[in-house]
Amino acid sequence: MAASTAAVATASSATLEADAVCNGFHHLPVRVYYEDTDCTGVVYHSNYLKYFERSREHLLGPEGLVKLFHDSGRSFVVTTVDVHFKAAAHHGDELEVRTRPEATSAFRLVFDQQVQRAGVV
């Protein structure tokens, strides 16, 4: 699994439904498809970034993101990514992406994101 920061929250092994919030984290279930993996069935490293992006979109609301851009010309831009890989995910795994935003200024959000399988970061 991968985590975008070194911070790790205490995790429950219970699976939550999409868009659930628990312990300050937004939860998004993700299933690993064949297209996500290399020839050995291991998730290709860049796909974790796609999982993180999908979770941020669910958290912020896709309709709201599009409206923000159309109404004001503003949008979110990823400026830094720090990923620590701990264990591989495989084809068929049921993962959970956990996302917790922190406003560090009036114009910046930092997201603590983790991908977990069965409560293991």
Order of alpha helices (4+ residues) and beta strands (2+ residues): beta-beta-beta-alpha-alpha-beta-beta-beta
